[in-house]
Amino acid sequence: MPLLSPSDYRSPAHLWNGHLQTIIPALFRKVEVPYVRERIDTPDDDFLDLDWSFSEGKHGGAAPSSSGLTILSHGLEGDSRRQYLAGMVRHLTANGFDCLAWHYRSCSGEMNRQVRFYHLGETTDLQLVINYALQKGYRHINLMGFSAGGNITLKFLGEQGEAIHPAIEKAVVFSVPLHLTTAARRLEAWDSQIYNKRFNRTLKRKVFTKAALMPGTIHTEGLQKVRTLREFDNLFTARLHGFRDAEDYYQQSSALQYLDKIAISTLIVNAKNDPFLSRECFPEELGRRLPNVWMEFPAQGGHCGFTPVGHPKDVYWSEDRALRFLKGEYQGMVPTPSRKG
């Protein structure tokens, strides 16, 4: 029964709801990580920017860490310097893991070369990053994803199933919109409009920027009138990436339908008061049946929040939780038998 209940997370008293638990860390937490950036080419003549951070005591990653590598996938319109990701990298490298935070196309600060962008069902770029890490000599790899990156990570794992590379050992994801259709509707609720507006602003800006760089290939008719993420996906994301419409995109890309195919130990952590997530993103009944996927649904935490209660080293609960799972140190957890043994 990999459904972990109750969760041991408790939110600070001054952050009394999911919005505060989401917004305050994003605005006021400052984590600086000295990344080493590397650019790799894709088979379709585009590029991906990778930010490396190596375990303490190493300089330049001369040899893979004995604890292995964690590959981190950021959220929608995020990057490697967002507090939820940078804080995780800092904590993991302090505990012996090398980290690789990769950027989706258009998210590293420079527009990508091809007409396409990225979307929540696109997993071939993640596969490319993993293959590159394997070429670097890593033989112990964990995957981690936040929000949209969690959906991409879980979908990738489900697509791979039992055929997944034996070097990929565990995965941890936070604040995942497992069911994209209803999660998009949740963002349209009155209390989540602030997030909808933010995503629309940055996404539309990118489209207009690329349209100026590639005249005649990117069409922006109707884009100014878009007010929700679902409208944007219906007008732009779906059509650009070969889907019929937003609903077709959401149905094909939602990670929920891939969970029963995951073959490695995986932890999903979604807060019940997350203003991005619908009730379908908390599949407790399914969680009781899956042999390899652990689910933890704390009552508090917001979206990629999980602020600690008075921790002197500014280590967030999610960072400690991920480390415990990767090291198998969570109380009450019975390790899943290896598919390789």
NUFI-389764 format. One record per residue (C-alpha): residue number from 1; chain; z, x, y. Coordinates in Angstrom, 1 decimal. Example, Ala and Ser with C-alpha at 12.3 -4.5 7.8 and 13.67 -1.06 7.14 Angstrom:
! NUFI-389764
+-----+-------+--------+--------+--------+
!  nr ! kette !      w !      u !      v !
+-----+-------+--------+--------+--------+
!   1 !     A !    7.8 !   12.3 !   -4.5 !
!   2 !     A !    7.1 !   13.7 !   -1.1 !
+-----+-------+--------+--------+--------+
//
This chain:
! NUFI-389764
+-----+-------+--------+--------+--------+
!  nr ! kette !      w !      u !      v !
+-----+-------+--------+--------+--------+
!   1 !     A !    0.0 !    0.0 !    0.0 !
!   2 !     A !   -1.2 !    2.3 !    2.8 !
!   3 !     A !   -0.2 !   -0.2 !    5.6 !
!   4 !     A !    2.6 !    1.7 !    7.4 !
!   5 !     A !    5.2 !   -0.8 !    8.7 !
!   6 !     A !    7.2 !   -0.7 !   10.8 !
!   7 !     A !    5.9 !    2.1 !   13.1 !
!   8 !     A !    8.4 !    4.5 !   14.5 !
!   9 !     A !    6.8 !    4.5 !   18.0 !
!  10 !     A !    8.9 !    3.3 !   20.9 !
!  11 !     A !    7.6 !    3.1 !   24.5 !
!  12 !     A !    9.6 !    4.3 !   27.6 !
!  13 !     A !   11.4 !    1.4 !   29.2 !
!  14 !     A !    9.6 !    1.8 !   32.6 !
!  15 !     A !    6.2 !    1.2 !   30.9 !
!  16 !     A !    6.8 !   -2.3 !   29.8 !
!  17 !     A !    3.3 !   -3.6 !   28.9 !
!  18 !     A !    0.0 !   -2.4 !   27.5 !
!  19 !     A !   -1.7 !   -2.0 !   30.8 !
!  20 !     A !    1.0 !    0.4 !   32.2 !
!  21 !     A !    1.0 !    2.3 !   28.9 !
!  22 !     A !   -2.8 !    2.7 !   29.2 !
!  23 !     A !   -3.2 !    3.4 !   32.9 !
!  24 !     A !   -0.2 !    5.6 !   33.8 !
!  25 !     A !   -0.9 !    8.4 !   31.3 !
!  26 !     A !   -4.6 !    8.4 !   32.2 !
!  27 !     A !   -3.9 !    8.7 !   35.9 !
!  28 !     A !   -0.9 !   10.9 !   36.1 !
!  29 !     A !   -0.7 !   13.1 !   33.0 !
!  30 !     A !   -2.3 !   16.5 !   33.6 !
!  31 !     A !   -3.1 !   18.7 !   30.6 !
!  32 !     A !   -5.2 !   21.9 !   31.1 !
!  33 !     A !   -6.8 !   23.5 !   28.1 !
!  34 !     A !   -8.7 !   26.8 !   28.4 !
!  35 !     A !  -11.8 !   25.7 !   26.5 !
!  36 !     A !  -14.7 !   28.0 !   25.4 !
!  37 !     A !  -17.9 !   26.1 !   25.9 !
!  38 !     A !  -20.9 !   26.5 !   23.6 !
!  39 !     A !  -24.2 !   24.6 !   23.6 !
!  40 !     A !  -26.2 !   23.9 !   20.5 !
!  41 !     A !  -29.6 !   22.4 !   20.1 !
!  42 !     A !  -30.4 !   19.2 !   18.3 !
!  43 !     A !  -33.5 !   18.7 !   16.0 !
!  44 !     A !  -35.1 !   16.4 !   18.6 !
!  45 !     A !  -35.0 !   19.1 !   21.4 !
!  46 !     A !  -31.8 !   17.9 !   23.0 !
!  47 !     A !  -28.4 !   19.6 !   23.2 !
!  48 !     A !  -24.7 !   19.0 !   22.5 !
!  49 !     A !  -22.0 !   20.8 !   24.4 !
!  50 !     A !  -19.0 !   21.9 !   22.3 !
!  51 !     A !  -15.6 !   22.9 !   23.8 !
!  52 !     A !  -13.6 !   25.2 !   21.5 !
!  53 !     A !   -9.9 !   25.9 !   21.6 !
!  54 !     A !   -8.3 !   28.3 !   19.2 !
!  55 !     A !   -4.9 !   28.5 !   17.6 !
!  56 !     A !   -2.3 !   30.5 !   19.5 !
!  57 !     A !   -2.5 !   34.2 !   18.9 !
!  58 !     A !   -6.3 !   34.2 !   18.6 !
!  59 !     A !   -8.8 !   35.2 !   21.2 !
!  60 !     A !  -12.3 !   33.9 !   20.9 !
!  61 !     A !  -12.0 !   32.5 !   17.4 !
!  62 !     A !  -12.9 !   35.8 !   15.6 !
!  63 !     A !  -12.0 !   34.2 !   12.3 !
!  64 !     A !  -11.4 !   30.6 !   11.3 !
!  65 !     A !   -7.7 !   29.6 !   11.3 !
!  66 !     A !   -6.0 !   29.3 !    8.0 !
!  67 !     A !   -4.9 !   25.8 !    9.0 !
!  68 !     A !   -8.5 !   24.9 !    9.5 !
!  69 !     A !  -10.5 !   23.1 !   12.3 !
!  70 !     A !  -10.0 !   19.7 !   13.8 !
!  71 !     A !  -13.2 !   18.2 !   15.3 !
!  72 !     A !  -12.3 !   15.6 !   18.0 !
!  73 !     A !  -14.5 !   12.8 !   19.2 !
!  74 !     A !  -13.7 !   11.3 !   22.7 !
!  75 !     A !  -13.8 !    7.7 !   23.9 !
!  76 !     A !  -16.5 !    5.8 !   25.7 !
!  77 !     A !  -17.6 !    7.7 !   28.8 !
!  78 !     A !  -14.9 !   10.3 !   28.1 !
!  79 !     A !  -15.0 !   14.1 !   27.7 !
!  80 !     A !  -12.9 !   17.0 !   26.4 !
!  81 !     A !  -10.6 !   17.0 !   29.4 !
!  82 !     A !   -9.3 !   13.5 !   29.2 !
!  83 !     A !   -5.5 !   13.6 !   28.8 !
!  84 !     A !   -5.4 !   11.9 !   25.4 !
!  85 !     A !   -7.8 !   14.5 !   24.0 !
!  86 !     A !   -6.7 !   17.6 !   25.8 !
!  87 !     A !   -3.0 !   16.9 !   25.0 !
!  88 !     A !   -3.9 !   16.6 !   21.3 !
!  89 !     A !   -5.9 !   19.9 !   21.4 !
!  90 !     A !   -3.0 !   21.7 !   23.1 !
!  91 !     A !   -0.5 !   20.4 !   20.4 !
!  92 !     A !   -2.7 !   21.2 !   17.5 !
!  93 !     A !   -3.6 !   24.7 !   18.6 !
!  94 !     A !    0.1 !   25.4 !   19.2 !
!  95 !     A !    0.6 !   24.5 !   15.6 !
!  96 !     A !   -2.0 !   26.7 !   14.0 !
!  97 !     A !   -5.2 !   24.5 !   14.1 !
!  98 !     A !   -8.5 !   25.5 !   15.8 !
!  99 !     A !  -10.0 !   22.6 !   17.7 !
! 100 !     A !  -13.6 !   21.6 !   18.6 !
! 101 !     A !  -14.0 !   18.8 !   21.1 !
! 102 !     A !  -17.6 !   17.9 !   21.2 !
! 103 !     A !  -19.4 !   15.8 !   23.8 !
! 104 !     A !  -21.8 !   12.9 !   23.2 !
! 105 !     A !  -25.2 !   13.2 !   24.9 !
! 106 !     A !  -24.8 !   12.8 !   28.7 !
! 107 !     A !  -21.0 !   13.2 !   28.6 !
! 108 !     A !  -20.5 !   16.9 !   29.2 !
! 109 !     A !  -21.3 !   16.9 !   32.9 !
! 110 !     A !  -25.0 !   17.5 !   32.5 !
! 111 !     A !  -27.6 !   14.8 !   31.7 !
! 112 !     A !  -29.2 !   15.2 !   28.3 !
! 113 !     A !  -32.9 !   15.9 !   27.9 !
! 114 !     A !  -34.1 !   12.9 !   25.8 !
! 115 !     A !  -34.5 !    9.3 !   26.8 !
! 116 !     A !  -31.8 !    8.2 !   24.4 !
! 117 !     A !  -28.1 !    8.5 !   25.2 !
! 118 !     A !  -25.3 !    7.8 !   22.7 !
! 119 !     A !  -23.8 !    4.7 !   21.1 !
! 120 !     A !  -20.9 !    3.7 !   18.9 !
! 121 !     A !  -22.9 !    3.7 !   15.7 !
! 122 !     A !  -24.6 !    7.0 !   16.2 !
! 123 !     A !  -23.2 !    9.5 !   13.6 !
! 124 !     A !  -26.0 !   12.0 !   13.1 !
! 125 !     A !  -24.8 !   14.1 !   16.0 !
! 126 !     A !  -21.3 !   14.2 !   14.5 !
! 127 !     A !  -22.9 !   15.4 !   11.2 !
! 128 !     A !  -24.7 !   18.1 !   13.2 !
! 129 !     A !  -21.4 !   19.3 !   14.7 !
! 130 !     A !  -19.8 !   19.4 !   11.3 !
! 131 !     A !  -22.7 !   21.4 !    9.8 !
! 132 !     A !  -22.4 !   23.8 !   12.6 !
! 133 !     A !  -18.6 !   24.3 !   12.0 !
! 134 !     A !  -19.4 !   24.9 !    8.3 !
! 135 !     A !  -21.9 !   27.6 !    9.3 !
! 136 !     A !  -19.1 !   29.2 !   11.3 !
! 137 !     A !  -17.1 !   29.6 !    8.1 !
! 138 !     A !  -14.6 !   26.8 !    8.3 !
! 139 !     A !  -13.7 !   25.5 !    4.9 !
! 140 !     A !  -10.8 !   23.1 !    5.9 !
! 141 !     A !  -11.9 !   20.5 !    8.4 !
! 142 !     A !  -10.2 !   17.4 !    9.8 !
! 143 !     A !  -11.8 !   14.7 !   11.9 !
! 144 !     A !  -10.1 !   12.9 !   14.8 !
! 145 !     A !  -11.4 !   10.2 !   17.1 !
! 146 !     A !  -10.2 !    8.2 !   20.1 !
! 147 !     A !  -11.4 !    4.6 !   20.8 !
! 148 !     A !  -15.2 !    4.8 !   20.6 !
! 149 !     A !  -14.9 !    8.2 !   19.0 !
! 150 !     A !  -12.6 !    6.6 !   16.4 !
! 151 !     A !  -15.3 !    4.0 !   15.5 !
! 152 !     A !  -17.9 !    6.8 !   15.2 !
! 153 !     A !  -15.6 !    8.8 !   13.0 !
! 154 !     A !  -14.8 !    6.0 !   10.7 !
! 155 !     A !  -18.4 !    4.8 !   10.4 !
! 156 !     A !  -19.4 !    8.4 !    9.5 !
! 157 !     A !  -16.7 !    8.6 !    6.8 !
! 158 !     A !  -17.8 !    5.3 !    5.3 !
! 159 !     A !  -21.4 !    6.3 !    5.3 !
! 160 !     A !  -20.6 !    9.5 !    3.5 !
! 161 !     A !  -18.3 !    7.9 !    1.0 !
! 162 !     A !  -17.7 !   10.0 !   -2.2 !
! 163 !     A !  -20.6 !   12.3 !   -1.2 !
! 164 !     A !  -18.6 !   13.7 !    1.8 !
! 165 !     A !  -18.5 !   17.4 !    2.1 !
! 166 !     A !  -15.4 !   18.8 !    0.2 !
! 167 !     A !  -14.4 !   20.8 !    3.3 !
! 168 !     A !  -13.6 !   17.6 !    5.2 !
! 169 !     A !  -10.1 !   16.8 !    4.1 !
! 170 !     A !   -8.4 !   14.2 !    6.4 !
! 171 !     A !   -9.0 !   12.1 !    9.5 !
! 172 !     A !   -6.9 !   10.5 !   12.2 !
! 173 !     A !   -8.1 !    7.9 !   14.7 !
! 174 !     A !   -6.4 !    6.1 !   17.6 !
! 175 !     A !   -7.1 !    2.9 !   19.5 !
! 176 !     A !  -10.2 !    2.0 !   17.6 !
! 177 !     A !  -12.3 !   -1.1 !   18.3 !
! 178 !     A !  -13.0 !   -1.7 !   14.6 !
! 179 !     A !  -14.8 !   -5.0 !   15.3 !
! 180 !     A !  -17.1 !   -4.4 !   18.2 !
! 181 !     A !  -18.2 !   -8.0 !   18.9 !
! 182 !     A !  -14.7 !   -9.3 !   19.4 !
! 183 !     A !  -13.5 !   -6.1 !   21.1 !
! 184 !     A !  -16.3 !   -6.6 !   23.7 !
! 185 !     A !  -15.1 !  -10.2 !   24.2 !
! 186 !     A !  -11.5 !   -9.0 !   24.7 !
! 187 !     A !  -12.7 !   -6.7 !   27.5 !
! 188 !     A !  -14.1 !   -9.8 !   29.2 !
! 189 !     A !  -10.7 !  -11.4 !   29.4 !
! 190 !     A !   -9.2 !  -11.8 !   32.9 !
! 191 !     A !   -6.5 !   -9.1 !   32.3 !
! 192 !     A !   -9.0 !   -6.5 !   31.2 !
! 193 !     A !  -11.6 !   -6.7 !   33.9 !
! 194 !     A !  -10.5 !   -3.4 !   35.4 !
! 195 !     A !  -11.7 !   -1.6 !   32.3 !
! 196 !     A !  -14.9 !   -3.5 !   32.2 !
! 197 !     A !  -15.7 !   -2.6 !   35.8 !
! 198 !     A !  -15.0 !    1.0 !   35.2 !
! 199 !     A !  -17.2 !    1.3 !   32.2 !
! 200 !     A !  -20.0 !   -0.6 !   33.9 !
! 201 !     A !  -19.8 !    1.6 !   37.0 !
! 202 !     A !  -20.1 !    4.9 !   35.1 !
! 203 !     A !  -22.7 !    3.7 !   32.6 !
! 204 !     A !  -25.0 !    2.2 !   35.2 !
! 205 !     A !  -24.7 !    5.3 !   37.3 !
! 206 !     A !  -26.0 !    7.3 !   34.3 !
! 207 !     A !  -28.9 !    5.0 !   33.7 !
! 208 !     A !  -30.0 !    5.2 !   37.4 !
! 209 !     A !  -29.7 !    9.0 !   37.3 !
! 210 !     A !  -31.8 !    9.3 !   34.2 !
! 211 !     A !  -34.4 !    6.8 !   35.5 !
! 212 !     A !  -34.8 !    9.1 !   38.6 !
! 213 !     A !  -35.3 !   12.1 !   36.3 !
! 214 !     A !  -37.6 !   10.3 !   33.9 !
! 215 !     A !  -39.7 !    7.9 !   36.0 !
! 216 !     A !  -41.6 !    5.4 !   34.0 !
! 217 !     A !  -39.5 !    5.8 !   30.8 !
! 218 !     A !  -36.2 !    4.2 !   31.8 !
! 219 !     A !  -36.4 !    0.7 !   33.1 !
! 220 !     A !  -33.6 !   -0.6 !   35.3 !
! 221 !     A !  -34.7 !   -4.1 !   36.0 !
! 222 !     A !  -31.6 !   -6.4 !   36.0 !
! 223 !     A !  -29.1 !   -3.6 !   35.7 !
! 224 !     A !  -27.5 !   -4.1 !   39.1 !
! 225 !     A !  -26.6 !   -7.7 !   38.0 !
! 226 !     A !  -24.7 !   -6.5 !   34.9 !
! 227 !     A !  -21.0 !   -7.2 !   35.1 !
! 228 !     A !  -19.6 !   -6.6 !   31.6 !
! 229 !     A !  -19.9 !   -4.0 !   28.9 !
! 230 !     A !  -21.6 !   -6.6 !   26.6 !
! 231 !     A !  -24.2 !   -7.4 !   29.2 !
! 232 !     A !  -24.9 !   -3.7 !   29.6 !
! 233 !     A !  -25.2 !   -3.2 !   25.8 !
! 234 !     A !  -27.5 !   -6.2 !   25.6 !
! 235 !     A !  -29.8 !   -5.1 !   28.4 !
! 236 !     A !  -29.8 !   -1.4 !   27.8 !
! 237 !     A !  -27.9 !    0.2 !   24.9 !
! 238 !     A !  -29.3 !   -2.0 !   22.2 !
! 239 !     A !  -32.9 !   -2.0 !   23.3 !
! 240 !     A !  -32.9 !    1.8 !   24.0 !
! 241 !     A !  -31.6 !    2.6 !   20.5 !
! 242 !     A !  -33.6 !    0.3 !   18.4 !
! 243 !     A !  -31.3 !   -2.8 !   18.0 !
! 244 !     A !  -32.4 !   -6.3 !   18.6 !
! 245 !     A !  -29.6 !   -7.1 !   21.0 !
! 246 !     A !  -26.0 !   -6.4 !   21.7 !
! 247 !     A !  -24.8 !   -8.6 !   18.7 !
! 248 !     A !  -27.1 !   -6.7 !   16.3 !
! 249 !     A !  -25.9 !   -3.4 !   17.7 !
! 250 !     A !  -22.2 !   -4.5 !   17.3 !
! 251 !     A !  -22.7 !   -5.8 !   13.8 !
! 252 !     A !  -24.5 !   -2.7 !   12.5 !
! 253 !     A !  -22.1 !   -0.3 !   14.2 !
! 254 !     A !  -18.6 !   -1.7 !   13.7 !
! 255 !     A !  -16.5 !    0.6 !   11.6 !
! 256 !     A !  -14.6 !   -2.3 !   10.0 !
! 257 !     A !  -17.3 !   -2.8 !    7.4 !
! 258 !     A !  -17.2 !    0.8 !    6.3 !
! 259 !     A !  -13.4 !    1.3 !    5.7 !
! 260 !     A !  -13.5 !    0.4 !    2.0 !
! 261 !     A !  -16.0 !    3.2 !    1.4 !
! 262 !     A !  -13.9 !    6.0 !    2.9 !
! 263 !     A !  -13.0 !    8.6 !    0.3 !
! 264 !     A !  -10.6 !   10.9 !    2.1 !
! 265 !     A !   -7.1 !   10.3 !    3.5 !
! 266 !     A !   -7.5 !    8.6 !    6.9 !
! 267 !     A !   -5.0 !    7.2 !    9.4 !
! 268 !     A !   -5.8 !    4.5 !   11.8 !
! 269 !     A !   -3.3 !    3.9 !   14.7 !
! 270 !     A !   -3.9 !    0.8 !   16.9 !
! 271 !     A !   -1.2 !   -0.5 !   19.3 !
! 272 !     A !   -0.8 !   -4.3 !   19.1 !
! 273 !     A !   -0.6 !   -4.5 !   22.9 !
! 274 !     A !   -3.9 !   -2.5 !   23.4 !
! 275 !     A !   -5.9 !   -4.4 !   26.2 !
! 276 !     A !   -9.1 !   -3.2 !   24.6 !
! 277 !     A !   -8.6 !   -4.6 !   21.1 !
! 278 !     A !   -9.0 !   -8.0 !   19.5 !
! 279 !     A !   -7.0 !   -9.3 !   16.6 !
! 280 !     A !   -9.8 !   -8.4 !   14.3 !
! 281 !     A !   -9.0 !   -4.7 !   15.0 !
! 282 !     A !   -5.7 !   -5.1 !   13.1 !
! 283 !     A !   -6.9 !   -5.8 !    9.5 !
! 284 !     A !   -3.5 !   -5.8 !    7.9 !
! 285 !     A !   -4.5 !   -7.5 !    4.7 !
! 286 !     A !   -7.3 !   -5.1 !    4.2 !
! 287 !     A !   -5.0 !   -2.2 !    4.9 !
! 288 !     A !   -2.8 !   -3.2 !    1.9 !
! 289 !     A !   -5.7 !   -2.9 !   -0.5 !
! 290 !     A !   -7.4 !    0.3 !    0.6 !
! 291 !     A !   -6.5 !    3.4 !   -1.4 !
! 292 !     A !   -7.5 !    6.1 !    1.1 !
! 293 !     A !   -7.1 !    4.4 !    4.6 !
! 294 !     A !   -3.6 !    4.3 !    6.1 !
! 295 !     A !   -3.0 !    1.8 !    8.9 !
! 296 !     A !   -0.2 !    1.9 !   11.5 !
! 297 !     A !    0.0 !   -0.8 !   14.1 !
! 298 !     A !    2.9 !   -0.2 !   16.5 !
! 299 !     A !    3.9 !   -3.0 !   18.9 !
! 300 !     A !    3.6 !   -0.8 !   21.9 !
! 301 !     A !    1.3 !    2.1 !   23.0 !
! 302 !     A !   -1.5 !    0.6 !   25.0 !
! 303 !     A !   -5.0 !    2.2 !   24.7 !
! 304 !     A !   -4.8 !    5.9 !   24.0 !
! 305 !     A !   -1.4 !    5.9 !   25.6 !
! 306 !     A !    1.7 !    6.4 !   23.3 !
! 307 !     A !    3.8 !    8.1 !   26.0 !
! 308 !     A !    6.9 !    9.7 !   24.5 !
! 309 !     A !   10.5 !    8.8 !   25.4 !
! 310 !     A !   11.9 !   11.8 !   27.3 !
! 311 !     A !   10.2 !   14.5 !   25.3 !
! 312 !     A !   11.0 !   17.8 !   27.1 !
! 313 !     A !    7.7 !   19.5 !   26.1 !
! 314 !     A !    5.4 !   16.6 !   27.2 !
! 315 !     A !    4.2 !   16.1 !   23.6 !
! 316 !     A !    3.0 !   12.5 !   23.2 !
! 317 !     A !    3.9 !   10.5 !   20.1 !
! 318 !     A !    0.3 !   10.3 !   19.0 !
! 319 !     A !    0.0 !   14.1 !   19.0 !
! 320 !     A !    3.1 !   14.5 !   16.9 !
! 321 !     A !    2.0 !   11.6 !   14.7 !
! 322 !     A !   -1.4 !   13.2 !   14.1 !
! 323 !     A !    0.1 !   16.6 !   13.3 !
! 324 !     A !    2.6 !   15.0 !   10.8 !
! 325 !     A !   -0.3 !   13.3 !    9.0 !
! 326 !     A !   -2.4 !   16.4 !    8.9 !
! 327 !     A !    0.5 !   18.3 !    7.4 !
! 328 !     A !    1.6 !   15.5 !    5.1 !
! 329 !     A !    5.1 !   15.3 !    6.7 !
! 330 !     A !    5.4 !   11.6 !    7.4 !
! 331 !     A !    8.5 !   10.0 !    5.8 !
! 332 !     A !    7.7 !    7.4 !    3.2 !
! 333 !     A !    4.1 !    8.5 !    2.8 !
! 334 !     A !    2.9 !    9.1 !   -0.7 !
! 335 !     A !   -0.1 !   11.5 !   -0.6 !
! 336 !     A !   -3.4 !    9.9 !   -1.8 !
! 337 !     A !   -4.7 !   11.7 !   -5.0 !
! 338 !     A !   -7.6 !   14.0 !   -4.1 !
! 339 !     A !  -11.0 !   12.7 !   -5.0 !
! 340 !     A !  -11.9 !   16.3 !   -5.9 !
! 341 !     A !   -9.2 !   16.8 !   -8.6 !
+-----+-------+--------+--------+--------+
//
